[in-house]
Amino acid sequence: MAIVSLANAKGGAGKTTAALLLACEFARRGDRVAVLDCDPLACMTDWFRHGRNDGNLFVLSGVATTTLSDHLRRLRGQVEHVIIDLSGAADVLVALAIGLSDLTLIPVQGCVMDARGAIQVLDLIRHIENNARANINHAVLLTRVNPIVTTRAMRRVKLLLSENRIRLVDTPLVERTAFRELFERGDTLSSLDPAKVSNLAKAQANAQAFANDVLTLLSPTGEAVRHGPFSSMCYRSQHVSEPAVLPV
């Protein structure tokens, strides 16, 4: 079971959209996916309640600091992937989720304000690394990128990240109508009608490339997934007697 968290201290960075795209793409490939909705806005939960998916994807809401480890214990062995959509804050829940995750993605739009929000999360990651004496697998994901031109703001963001030696996900998420339609209609990229949504094939290819990059970050050169530093003490080494959360 691979765990991926998405975090940015500034809202509106495309965090929930990226989480949904990743979860839906893994589910489309036949994997069972659980999304833990830790965002107070609960956009992912609303999408799941009113949306359409192929049955491989489940969203669990109301996840808190005191219940996160329990959810992960119960999900172990039931799903291939857990996606954690975190709140737009640098709080205890975010810190715990980062320490439990095998990969943390920090979505950033092409503006300096978003980059500053990302740096708050990156500072938190460094704090966890120093205290846990372990490395946190993480990368910045550029979102809502203009498909035609690289804006001056985007160049500034890339420069800021480069100066701080921050790793980028190879594939940015491009600004696409299809991505906005997912939440408006409760759809997945596979269920949208290409006759009604422009550049749907390009949006699907973008999501697929993004998911491939995430898999590479989770297990570079095909090696075993590097688990988060808190995982062994919080859920991987413990026996679970509670009933399953997800249907089988």
C-alpha positions in Angstrom: 0.0 0.0 0.0 1.5 3.3 -1.1 0.5 6.5 0.7 0.6 9.9 -1.1 -0.2 13.2 0.6 -0.9 16.5 -1.0 -0.3 19.7 1.0 0.0 23.4 0.5 -0.4 26.0 3.2 -2.2 28.3 0.7 -5.6 27.4 -0.6 -6.5 27.3 -4.3 -3.2 25.7 -5.4 -4.9 22.9 -7.3 -4.3 20.4 -4.4 -7.7 18.7 -4.4 -7.8 18.6 -8.2 -4.4 16.9 -8.3 -5.5 14.4 -5.6 -8.7 13.6 -7.6 -6.8 13.2 -10.9 -4.3 10.9 -9.3 -6.9 8.8 -7.5 -9.1 8.4 -10.6 -6.1 7.5 -12.8 -5.0 4.7 -10.4 -8.6 3.5 -10.2 -8.9 3.5 -14.0 -5.9 1.2 -14.1 -7.7 -1.3 -11.9 -6.1 -0.5 -8.6 -8.2 0.0 -5.4 -7.8 3.5 -4.1 -8.9 5.2 -0.9 -8.9 9.0 -0.5 -8.7 10.4 3.0 -10.4 13.8 2.9 -8.8 16.0 5.6 -9.8 19.3 4.0 -12.5 21.2 5.9 -14.0 22.2 2.5 -14.6 18.5 1.8 -14.7 19.0 -2.0 -13.5 15.5 -2.5 -16.2 14.1 -0.3 -18.9 16.0 -2.2 -17.5 14.8 -5.5 -17.7 11.2 -4.3 -21.2 11.4 -3.0 -22.6 12.9 -6.2 -20.2 11.5 -8.7 -19.6 8.5 -10.9 -16.7 6.2 -10.6 -15.9 2.6 -11.5 -16.1 1.2 -8.0 -12.4 1.0 -7.3 -12.3 4.4 -5.6 -13.6 5.3 -2.1 -13.5 8.6 -0.2 -13.4 8.7 3.6 -14.3 12.0 5.2 -13.9 13.5 8.7 -10.3 12.3 9.1 -8.6 13.9 12.1 -5.2 13.7 13.8 -6.6 11.1 16.3 -8.0 8.9 13.6 -5.5 9.0 10.7 -3.3 6.1 11.9 -6.4 4.0 12.6 -7.7 4.6 9.0 -4.3 3.5 7.6 -4.2 0.4 9.7 -7.7 -0.6 8.5 -6.9 0.1 4.9 -3.7 -1.9 4.9 -4.2 -4.9 2.6 -7.4 -3.6 1.1 -6.1 -1.0 -1.3 -3.1 -0.4 -3.4 -3.0 3.4 -2.9 -4.1 5.9 -0.3 -4.3 9.5 -1.3 -4.5 12.1 1.5 -6.0 15.5 0.6 -4.8 17.7 3.4 -6.1 21.0 4.7 -4.5 24.3 3.7 -2.7 24.7 6.9 0.6 23.7 8.5 -0.9 22.0 11.6 -0.4 18.7 13.5 -2.5 16.7 11.1 -0.5 17.8 8.2 2.8 17.0 10.0 1.5 13.6 11.0 0.3 12.8 7.4 3.6 13.8 5.9 5.5 11.6 8.3 3.2 8.7 7.5 3.3 9.2 3.7 5.6 7.5 1.2 5.5 10.6 -0.9 4.3 14.1 -0.3 3.3 16.3 -3.2 3.2 20.1 -2.8 1.0 21.6 -5.6 2.0 25.1 -6.7 0.4 27.4 -9.2 2.4 29.8 -11.3 2.5 32.6 -8.7 4.9 33.6 -6.0 2.2 33.5 -3.3 1.6 29.8 -4.0 5.3 29.2 -3.9 5.5 30.8 -0.5 2.7 28.6 0.7 4.7 25.6 -0.6 7.8 26.8 1.2 5.9 26.7 4.5 5.2 23.0 3.9 8.8 22.4 2.8 9.9 24.1 6.1 7.6 21.7 8.0 9.1 18.7 6.1 12.6 19.8 7.0 11.6 20.1 10.6 10.2 16.6 10.6 13.3 15.3 8.9 15.6 16.9 11.5 13.5 15.5 14.4 12.9 12.0 12.9 16.4 11.8 11.5 15.0 10.5 8.3 14.4 11.7 4.8 10.9 12.6 3.6 10.2 11.7 0.0 8.6 14.9 -1.5 8.3 17.0 -4.7 6.6 20.1 -5.9 3.9 19.7 -8.5 3.3 22.7 -10.8 -0.5 23.1 -11.5 -2.8 25.2 -13.7 0.1 25.7 -16.1 -0.7 27.7 -19.3 -0.5 25.1 -22.2 0.7 27.7 -24.7 3.1 30.0 -23.0 5.4 30.1 -19.9 4.4 33.2 -18.0 6.7 35.5 -16.2 5.2 34.5 -12.9 5.8 30.8 -13.7 9.4 31.5 -14.5 9.8 33.3 -11.2 8.3 30.3 -9.4 10.6 27.9 -11.1 13.6 30.1 -10.3 12.5 30.3 -6.6 12.2 26.5 -6.4 15.5 26.0 -8.2 17.3 28.3 -5.8 16.0 26.3 -2.9 17.0 23.0 -4.6 13.5 21.7 -4.6 12.6 18.7 -6.7 9.8 19.1 -9.3 7.4 16.5 -10.6 8.4 16.1 -14.3 4.8 16.5 -15.6 3.0 19.7 -14.6 -0.8 19.8 -14.6 -1.9 22.0 -17.4 -5.0 24.3 -17.1 -7.8 22.3 -18.8 -11.5 22.7 -19.0 -11.8 18.9 -18.3 -10.3 19.3 -14.9 -12.8 21.9 -13.8 -15.7 19.8 -15.2 -14.8 16.9 -12.8 -16.1 18.7 -9.7 -19.0 20.5 -11.5 -20.4 17.2 -12.9 -19.1 14.6 -10.5 -17.3 12.9 -13.4 -14.0 11.2 -14.0 -11.9 11.9 -17.1 -13.1 8.6 -18.4 -16.7 9.4 -18.1 -16.6 12.9 -19.7 -18.0 13.2 -23.2 -15.3 14.3 -25.7 -17.9 15.9 -27.8 -18.8 18.3 -25.0 -15.4 18.9 -23.3 -12.6 20.5 -25.3 -9.1 18.8 -25.4 -10.3 15.9 -23.3 -7.7 13.5 -24.8 -4.9 15.9 -23.9 -6.3 16.2 -20.3 -6.4 12.4 -20.1 -2.8 12.1 -21.3 -1.7 14.8 -18.8 -3.3 12.9 -15.9 -1.7 9.6 -17.1 1.8 11.1 -17.4 1.3 12.7 -13.9 0.4 9.3 -12.4 3.4 7.6 -14.0 5.7 10.3 -12.5 4.2 9.6 -9.1 4.8 5.9 -9.4 8.4 6.7 -10.4 8.8 8.9 -7.3 7.4 6.2 -5.1 9.8 3.6 -6.4 12.6 5.0 -8.4 14.4 2.5 -10.7 11.8 -0.1 -9.7 13.1 -0.5 -6.1 10.7 -1.0 -3.2 8.5 1.8 -2.0 10.3 3.9 0.6 7.8 4.2 3.5 7.4 7.3 5.6 9.4 7.6 8.8 6.3 7.4 11.1 4.8 4.4 9.4 6.4 1.6 11.3 5.4 2.9 14.7 2.0 4.1 13.7 0.5 1.3 11.6 2.8 -1.0 9.7 3.9 -3.1 12.6 0.5 -3.4 14.4 -2.1 -6.1 14.1 -5.6 -4.8 13.3 -8.7 -6.5 14.7 -11.2 -3.8 13.6 -13.6 -4.6 10.7 -12.7 -3.4 7.3 -13.6 0.1 6.3 -14.1 -0.6 2.6 -16.5 -3.1 0.9 -14.8 -6.1 -0.6 
